[in-house]
Amino acid sequence: MSADLIREEILTATANHPHMRRLFERSLLRPALPTAVVHPVTEDSLSGALAAHRLGMMNAILVGPEHKIRECAAQCDIDLSDIDIRNTEHSHEAAELAVSLVRSGEVRALMKGSLSTDELLGAVLHKTNGIRTERRISHVYYLDVPSYPKALFMSDAAINIHPDLRVKKDIVCNAIQLAQAMGVSLPKVAILSAVEKINPDIPSTIDAAALCKMADRKQITGGLLDGPLAFDNAINLEAANSKGIDSPVAGDADILIAPDLESGNILAKQLIYLGGAQAAGILMGARVPIMLTSRAEKMAGRLLSCALAQAAALPLV
């Protein structure tokens, strides 16, 4: 598919999602993001990466068994004549080589192909050869919800199952970093729970209060935090007013921090499948952004996640 046809496909897919369309259009103004695509040996993973490459969103380096990559390309009628391929014996070696390209500075992002998340993260988080930072890695969704006036960032719905307070601090900091890269200078961060009052029987309310005090003491910077907040109080001003909540965050959140992976995952999928949201997502907290799209992710989702990674690595000035 030509770059013009790909562009038209994404513009059509984002027709009713202005925040996503803006994300995509701004991505075309940024320099191409040097990206290692790890083990792209299926049609979806290979075609998505090559589409982003053709559009100038990324400079793709395909890392994996070359014979499998070329075999897949031949079956799908994909031209690889101008594509850099780094041959490996298997997916595990592909993950290790891709991470080494980050360490050498040759690439500034990773895109997951057809390998397991655990396999890729094993290389990313390796104690001596990985690309970990002082922060815990977390997943951040970027959601365009038609019923909400602005884009929402939500974390963590994919990586940290039962985050403790230390991990939640990193989750908040990662989300703030991405929101700022997307142009939200002082994002409003709602720390979610089931209720808006501190309840010793609900640990997430205590974590929320502690995170807000950490922000007061400048242990968390760059965002305006409030919590605990129930979901309705976080995104609906009328609901917040009815509870007597006086807060600049309530009813106007930019970032939603879920208590744990289960609640975050359920909330994100409800917004997507029942609320008509369009979603992109990346991992933050490593040296570079990581596109962790599902192996079944469609073209639009892969390209929008690439645009999000571009924003994280190459913010517009």
C-alpha positions in Angstrom: 0.0 0.0 0.0 1.3 3.4 -0.9 2.0 6.1 1.6 -0.9 8.2 0.3 -3.3 5.3 0.7 -2.0 4.6 4.2 -2.4 8.2 5.2 -6.0 8.3 3.9 -6.8 5.1 5.8 -5.6 6.6 9.1 -7.4 9.9 8.5 -10.6 8.0 7.8 -10.1 5.9 11.0 -9.7 9.0 13.1 -12.5 11.0 11.5 -14.5 11.0 14.7 -11.6 11.3 17.0 -10.0 14.8 16.7 -7.4 14.2 19.3 -6.1 11.1 17.6 -6.2 12.8 14.2 -4.1 15.7 15.6 -1.7 13.2 17.1 -1.3 11.6 13.7 -1.0 14.8 11.7 1.6 16.2 14.1 3.6 13.0 13.8 4.0 13.7 10.1 5.8 16.9 11.0 8.3 15.2 13.3 11.5 13.6 12.1 11.4 9.9 11.5 12.0 8.0 14.7 14.9 5.5 14.5 13.2 2.3 15.7 14.1 -1.4 16.1 11.2 -3.6 15.2 11.7 -6.8 17.1 10.9 -10.1 15.4 8.4 -8.9 12.8 7.6 -12.2 11.2 3.8 -12.0 10.8 1.8 -9.9 8.3 0.4 -7.5 10.9 3.7 -6.8 12.7 5.6 -6.4 9.4 3.0 -4.3 7.5 2.4 -2.0 10.4 6.1 -1.2 10.8 6.6 -0.8 7.1 3.6 1.5 6.9 5.1 3.8 9.6 8.4 3.7 7.7 6.8 4.6 4.3 5.0 7.6 6.0 8.3 8.8 7.4 7.2 8.3 11.0 10.0 5.9 11.7 13.3 4.7 10.3 12.7 1.0 10.8 15.4 -1.5 11.4 13.9 -5.0 11.3 15.5 -7.3 13.9 14.9 -11.1 13.6 15.5 -14.2 11.5 16.0 -12.7 8.1 14.7 -15.7 6.2 11.4 -15.6 8.2 11.1 -11.8 7.7 11.6 -12.2 3.9 9.4 -15.2 3.7 6.6 -13.2 5.3 7.2 -10.2 3.1 7.0 -12.4 0.0 3.8 -14.0 1.1 2.2 -10.6 1.8 3.7 -8.8 -1.3 5.7 -6.4 0.9 8.8 -4.7 -0.6 11.8 -4.8 1.6 14.3 -3.5 -1.0 15.3 -0.4 1.0 14.9 -1.8 4.5 17.7 -2.5 7.0 17.4 -6.0 8.4 19.6 -7.3 11.2 19.6 -11.1 11.2 19.3 -13.2 14.3 18.7 -16.9 14.9 15.5 -16.5 17.0 13.2 -14.1 18.8 15.2 -14.1 22.0 18.4 -13.0 20.2 16.3 -10.4 18.4 15.2 -8.9 21.6 18.8 -8.8 22.9 20.1 -7.2 19.7 17.3 -4.6 19.6 18.1 -3.5 23.1 21.8 -3.3 22.3 20.9 -0.9 19.4 19.3 1.3 22.0 22.4 1.2 24.2 24.6 2.1 21.3 22.3 5.1 20.3 21.5 3.7 16.9 17.7 3.6 17.7 15.5 5.7 19.9 12.5 3.4 20.2 11.5 -0.2 20.2 8.4 -1.8 18.5 7.3 -5.2 19.6 6.7 -7.6 16.7 5.6 -11.2 16.9 7.1 -12.3 20.2 5.8 -12.4 23.7 5.9 -9.4 25.9 7.8 -11.3 28.6 10.5 -12.1 26.1 11.0 -8.5 25.0 10.9 -7.2 28.6 13.3 -9.8 29.7 15.9 -8.1 27.4 14.8 -4.6 28.3 15.0 -5.2 32.0 18.2 -7.2 32.1 20.3 -6.0 35.0 23.6 -5.5 33.1 22.6 -5.4 29.4 19.1 -3.9 29.6 17.8 -0.3 29.2 16.1 0.1 32.5 16.2 3.5 34.4 15.6 4.4 38.0 11.9 4.2 37.3 9.7 1.2 37.0 8.3 0.6 33.5 4.6 1.2 33.1 2.1 1.3 30.2 0.3 4.5 29.4 -2.8 4.6 27.2 -3.7 7.7 25.2 -7.5 7.7 24.8 -9.7 9.8 22.6 -13.2 9.4 24.2 -16.0 11.1 22.1 -17.9 12.0 25.3 -14.9 13.7 27.0 -13.7 17.2 25.9 -10.0 16.3 25.9 -7.7 13.4 25.5 -7.2 11.1 28.5 -4.0 9.4 29.6 -4.5 6.3 31.7 -2.1 4.0 33.5 -1.3 1.2 34.3 -3.5 -1.3 32.5 -0.9 -3.7 31.1 2.3 -4.2 33.1 2.2 -3.7 36.9 -0.4 -6.1 38.4 -0.5 -5.0 42.1 1.6 -1.8 42.3 2.7 -0.7 45.7 3.2 3.0 46.6 6.8 3.1 45.2 5.6 1.7 41.9 2.6 4.0 41.8 4.9 6.9 42.1 6.8 5.8 39.0 3.5 5.1 37.2 2.4 8.7 37.9 5.7 10.2 36.9 5.8 8.2 33.6 2.3 9.4 32.7 3.1 13.0 33.5 6.3 12.8 31.4 4.2 11.5 28.4 1.5 14.1 28.9 4.0 16.9 28.9 5.6 15.5 25.8 2.2 15.7 24.2 1.9 19.4 25.1 0.0 19.3 28.4 2.2 21.6 30.5 0.7 20.9 33.9 -1.5 17.7 33.6 -4.2 17.2 36.1 -3.8 13.7 37.7 -6.7 11.9 39.2 -5.7 9.0 41.5 -8.7 6.6 41.2 -10.4 4.5 43.9 -13.9 3.4 44.6 -14.6 6.4 46.8 -13.4 9.9 47.3 -12.6 9.7 51.0 -9.8 8.0 52.7 -10.9 4.6 54.1 -8.5 2.4 56.0 -10.3 -0.6 54.6 -9.6 0.4 51.0 -5.8 0.5 50.6 -6.0 2.4 47.3 -7.4 5.4 49.1 -4.4 5.5 51.4 -2.0 5.2 48.4 -3.8 8.1 46.7 -3.5 10.3 49.8 0.2 9.4 50.1 0.8 10.2 46.4 -0.8 13.6 46.8 1.4 14.4 49.8 4.4 13.3 47.8 3.4 15.8 45.2 3.1 18.5 48.0 6.7 17.6 49.1 8.0 17.8 45.5 8.7 14.1 45.4 6.4 14.1 42.3 6.7 17.1 40.1 5.2 18.3 36.8 1.6 17.5 37.5 -1.4 18.6 39.7 -2.5 15.6 41.8 -5.7 14.8 43.6 -7.1 11.7 45.1 -8.7 9.5 46.1 -11.3 10.2 43.4 -14.0 7.9 42.2 -14.1 7.7 38.4 -17.3 9.9 38.1 -15.7 12.6 40.3 -12.6 12.5 38.2 -14.2 13.1 34.8 -17.6 14.8 35.6 -17.7 18.2 37.3 -21.4 17.8 38.2 -20.7 14.5 40.0 -17.8 16.1 41.9 -19.9 19.2 42.9 -22.6 16.9 44.2 -20.1 15.3 46.6 -18.8 18.7 47.7 -15.3 18.1 46.2 -13.4 21.3 45.8 -10.5 20.4 43.5 -9.0 21.7 40.2 -8.6 18.1 39.1 -12.1 16.8 39.8 -14.2 16.8 36.7 -11.3 17.9 34.5 -8.6 15.1 34.7 -6.0 14.7 32.0 -4.5 11.6 33.6 -6.3 8.7 35.3 -4.2 6.5 37.6 -5.9 3.1 38.2 -5.5 1.3 41.6 -4.2 -1.9 39.9 -3.9 -3.6 36.5 -7.3 -5.4 36.7 -9.3 -2.2 37.2 -7.2 -0.2 34.7 -7.5 -2.9 32.0 -11.3 -3.2 32.5 -11.7 0.6 32.5 -9.7 1.1 29.3 -11.5 -1.7 27.5 -14.9 -0.3 28.6 -14.0 3.1 27.2 -12.8 1.5 23.9 -15.6 -1.1 23.4 -18.6 0.7 25.0 -17.5 4.3 25.0 -16.3 4.4 21.4 -12.8 5.5 22.4 -9.8 5.2 20.1 -6.6 4.1 21.9 -2.9 4.2 21.4 -0.4 3.1 24.1 3.3 2.8 24.8 5.6 1.7 27.6 7.4 4.5 29.5 10.1 4.3 32.1 12.9 2.7 30.0 15.6 4.6 28.2 13.3 4.8 25.1 9.6 4.5 24.5 8.4 1.0 23.6 5.5 0.2 21.4 3.8 -2.8 22.9 1.0 -3.3 20.5 -0.9 -6.6 20.5 0.0 -9.1 17.9 -3.6 -8.8 16.6 -3.5 -5.0 16.6 -4.8 -3.4 13.4 -2.9 -0.9 11.2 -4.4 2.2 12.8 -3.6 1.2 16.3 0.1 0.4 15.4 0.5 3.7 13.6 -1.1 5.8 16.3 1.1 4.0 18.9 4.1 4.9 16.7 2.9 8.5 16.7 2.7 8.4 20.5 6.2 7.1 20.7 7.4 9.8 18.4 5.9 12.4 20.7 7.6 10.9 23.7 11.0 10.7 22.0 10.9 13.7 19.7 8.5 16.3 21.2 7.7 19.3 19.0 9.4 22.5 20.2 
